Amino acid sequence: MKAPLCLLCLALQAPSAFASYAASPMTKVLDMLADLDAKVVDAAKSEDMAHENYTKFCVKSKRDVGYEIKDGESAVEEVSATIEKATSDAEGASKRMMELQTSIAKDEADLKAALEIRSAERAEREKGESELKDSVDMLSKAIKTLNEKLGGSALLQQVPNQDHGLLEALGAIVDAASFPHSEKESLLAFVENQAPAVPAYTSKSGGIVSTLEDMKVQAKEQLTTLLSEEVTAQHSFELLQQSLKDQIEAAKKELQQVTSVKAEAEVEAATAKKDLDVSSKDLANDKVSLADLESSCAQAEADYETSTKAHAAEREALAKATAALKEKTGNAEASVYSPAALLQVKSHVHLATPEDLHGFEVVQIVRNLAKKSASPSLTQLATNIESMVQTDGQAAGDVFAKVKQLITDMITSRKETAAAEETKKAYCEEEKSKTNEKVSELTSAKDMLSAKKDKKQSQATTMKSEAEKLHKDLAEMAETKADMDASRIEERAAFAKTKKDMTEGMEGVRMALSVLRDFYQNTESTMGASQSTGIIGMLEVVETDFGRNLAEAETAETSKEENYQKLTDQDKVTKIQKEADLKYKETTSAALLQATQEVISDEEASQEQLDAVLKYQQTLQQECLEGAMSYEERVAKREEEIEGLKSALSALSDTPALLQANSKGLRGSLARKHQ
């Protein structure tokens, strides 16, 4: 009863099987191959476009970085030369400063020593002048007193000689004239000091008064000589003093200039060292960037070549498969899948032998497996097996061998498909990983460029703000310097006027003193003689006051001038530093702005490259799209299909034994049933 039941099942299933093969699976396979080839072409085009964009980016970036490296090396060389020259200038200026400072110290020491010597000489001459003046006054007073009190006395007519010395005669006379004791002692002391000159005095024919007159004349001559020597010494000192002051002033002026040169050189060297640090760091970063860029571009080129070869190989395989299907399967497709062929097969369904029963059991196993897995290829296999089983004129062994081969080929095909899908999955995972890594790398590079751009823009803004502040500071310094110069000019003019007034005043006082002294010393019986001493004393006080005021004015002027020069030097150094700082900040600001534009250009190029990689990533996602079933589900389904096919193959393998046990009885039973 088993054979008729199977026959009934097949008869009921025939319409559905016919409907399943209304469309040719071969056509579907060719369409799928064409679609896959088109996808490969699209993926290759996308990769070509991305590779072209990335190649342009590499060429441009390498060129730009190469220019930056070349400019950086030139900048380092130029700045190094600037540092060397500035350092040499600073050392030369420092050496010259030491020489000038030594020269100034020596000249100042010489000036101080000359001033001390001159002061000592002046003090000594002033002392001698004072003594001579006192002697003249004392002699004048003594002569006057002797004439008044002992006029006509024989004592006055006494001529000193060797036996009766001048001191004894003068002592007797002053005693007779009732001189005060202090004046007597002073007069006798003076005459005693003049003892070496006594013979000159006593050789004259006059008496004591004539001798005193001669001594007075001699004292005046000594006083005149002393004053003349003082004028000569003062003139010589003034010439020496002026020469030393000129040397000191010239040395100080040169020292200021050399100090400014040294400060400028040091500022220039310091600025250049900052520039060297920045340029060296930028050069090192550029070299690292170039190395990274070359490595990245080389890797991208290698990946592109590998991918291009893979696409070419895949297309070649697809083309070969398509050509083989079109060339070899045309007639078979028409025989198997045409409606007439299907009707012919269905019209000849019969179960005449046990082999037929086993064949259709295998067909049923494969068909159920195809239905469960919804696999067109398994459905096609079931149809092929059914066609072979229904073909007359073939031995059962030959039919089963062919069926086994079909099932074995299908199992092999499933395993090959599994291996191919596993390879594709590995390829997709690798490509996705590389693409994701590339996207991450480019995104990171873009973010880094964006951060670098923001940083350089911020630095440029800061430098520009600081440069504007330096401009303002320099303007304020110039205004302050102008005010200070104007004030110093006014102070110099005021001092010049004060000095002129004091000098003229002192000259007037000295002229008055000279006139009065000469007049009253040579004239004894005038009305103003008794008051001359007080007037001369007052004039001397005035002369001292004028001199003191002039000295104070000169001291104040010297202090003001020194402070002015000190502030001027400080202002020069500060100005040089600020101008150098301003130049550095303006240059750096311009360089930062230029660097910002370059970073913006690099950022745009990086964005273009990132867009190309993202586009390739989308293409890769479409190419590696799993569809409704996941890879694991497909693997499980394929394993189930392979196990089912193995079951069908096992069923065929058990057929010979079954045939040996039941061939006669079963065949006879079936024959009778069909009769």
Residue pairs with C-beta under 8 A, 6 or more apart in sequence:
2 357
3 351
3 356
3 357
3 670
3 673
4 351
4 673
6 351
6 357
6 360
6 361
6 364
7 349
7 350
7 351
9 364
10 349
10 360
10 364
11 349
13 367
14 346
14 349
17 342
17 346
17 367
17 383
17 386
18 339
18 342
18 343
18 346
20 379
21 337
21 342
21 379
21 383
22 339
24 333
24 337
25 337
25 376
25 377
25 379
25 380
26 325
26 329
26 333
26 337
28 376
29 325
30 322
30 325
30 326
33 318
33 321
33 322
33 325
34 322
36 318
37 315
37 318
37 319
37 322
39 622
39 623
40 311
40 314
40 315
40 318
41 315
42 619
43 311
43 619
43 620
43 623
44 308
44 311
46 615
46 616
46 619
47 304
47 307
47 308
47 311
47 616
49 612
49 615
50 612
50 613
50 615
50 616
51 300
51 301
51 304
53 608
53 609
53 612
54 297
54 300
54 609
54 612
55 297
55 301
57 605
57 606
57 608
57 609
58 293
58 296
58 297
58 300
60 605
61 293
61 602
61 605
62 290
62 293
62 294
62 297
64 598
64 601
64 602
65 286
65 289
65 290
65 293
66 290
68 282
68 286
68 598
69 283
69 286
69 287
69 290
72 279
72 282
72 283
72 286
73 283
75 275
75 279
75 283
76 276
76 279
76 280
76 283
79 272
79 275
79 276
79 279
80 276
82 268
82 269
82 272
83 269
83 272
83 273
83 276
86 265
86 266
86 268
86 269
86 272
87 265
87 269
89 261
89 262
89 265
90 262
90 265
90 266
90 269
93 258
93 259
93 261
93 262
93 265
94 262
96 258
97 255
97 258
97 259
97 262
100 251
100 252
100 254
100 255
100 258
101 255
103 247
103 251
104 248
104 251
104 252
104 255
107 244
107 247
107 248
107 251
108 244
108 248
110 244
111 241
111 244
111 245
111 248
114 237
114 240
114 241
114 244
115 241
118 233
118 234
118 237
121 233
122 230
122 233
122 234
125 226
125 229
125 230
125 233
128 226
129 223
129 226
129 227
129 230
132 219
132 220
132 222
132 223
132 226
133 223
135 190
135 216
135 219
136 216
136 219
136 220
136 223
136 521
137 521
138 183
138 186
138 187
138 190
139 187
139 190
139 212
139 213
139 215
139 216
139 219
140 216
140 521
140 524
141 183
142 174
142 179
142 183
142 187
142 212
143 209
143 212
143 213
143 216
144 524
145 177
145 179
146 156
146 173
146 174
146 177
146 208
146 209
146 212
147 156
147 209
149 176
149 177
149 178
150 156
150 173
150 176
150 177
153 176
155 169
155 172
155 173
155 176
155 208
156 173
156 207
156 208
156 209
157 207
158 164
158 169
158 173
158 207
158 208
159 202
159 205
159 206
159 207
160 166
160 169
160 170
160 198
160 201
160 202
160 208
160 211
161 202
165 198
166 191
166 198
166 201
166 202
166 208
166 211
167 188
167 191
167 192
169 208
170 187
170 188
170 191
170 208
171 184
171 188
173 208
174 183
174 184
174 187
174 188
175 184
179 187
191 215
194 201
194 215
194 218
197 215
197 218
200 214
201 211
201 214
201 215
202 211
204 210
204 211
204 214
206 213
206 214
220 521
252 565
256 565
256 569
259 569
259 573
260 569
260 572
260 573
260 576
263 572
263 573
263 576
263 577
264 576
264 580
267 576
267 577
267 580
268 580
271 580
271 581
271 583
271 584
274 584
275 584
278 588
296 441
303 434
310 427
334 341
335 341
336 383
336 384
336 387
345 386
345 387
345 390
348 390
348 392
349 390
350 356
350 390
350 674
351 357
351 360
351 670
352 670
352 671
352 674
353 396
353 666
353 667
353 670
354 658
354 659
354 662
354 663
354 666
354 667
354 670
355 396
355 399
355 400
355 655
355 659
356 389
358 400
358 651
358 652
358 655
358 658
359 385
359 386
359 388
359 389
359 399
359 400
359 403
360 386
360 389
361 651
362 385
362 389
362 403
362 407
362 648
362 651
362 652
363 382
363 385
363 386
363 389
365 644
365 647
365 648
365 651
366 378
366 381
366 382
366 385
366 407
366 644
366 645
366 648
367 379
367 382
369 375
369 378
369 641
369 644
369 645
369 648
370 376
370 377
370 378
370 379
370 381
370 382
371 379
372 640
373 637
373 640
373 641
375 641
377 410
377 413
378 410
378 641
381 406
381 407
381 410
384 406
385 403
385 406
385 407
388 394
388 399
388 402
388 403
388 406
389 399
389 403
391 399
396 655
396 659
400 652
400 655
403 652
404 649
404 652
404 653
407 645
407 648
407 649
407 652
408 649
410 645
411 642
411 645
411 646
411 649
414 638
414 641
414 642
414 645
415 642
417 638
418 635
418 638
421 631
421 634
424 624
425 624
425 631
428 620
428 623
428 624
431 620
431 624
432 617
432 620
432 621
432 624
435 613
435 616
435 617
435 620
436 617
438 613
439 610
439 613
439 614
439 617
442 606
442 609
442 610
442 613
443 610
445 606
446 603
446 606
446 607
446 610
449 599
449 602
449 603
449 606
450 603
452 599
453 596
453 599
453 600
453 603
456 592
456 595
456 596
456 599
457 592
457 596
459 588
459 592
460 589
460 592
460 593
460 596
463 585
463 586
463 588
463 589
463 592
464 585
464 589
466 585
467 582
467 585
467 586
467 589
470 578
470 581
470 582
470 585
471 582
473 578
474 575
474 578
474 579
474 582
477 571
477 574
477 575
477 578
480 571
481 568
481 571
484 564
484 567
484 568
488 560
488 561
488 564
491 557
491 560
492 557
492 561
495 553
495 554
495 556
495 557
498 549
498 550
498 553
499 550
499 553
499 554
502 546
502 547
502 549
502 550
502 553
503 550
505 546
506 543
506 546
506 547
506 550
509 539
509 542
509 543
509 546
510 543
512 539
513 536
513 539
513 540
513 543
516 532
516 535
516 536
516 539
517 536
520 526
520 528
520 529
520 532
520 536
523 529
528 535
626 634
629 637
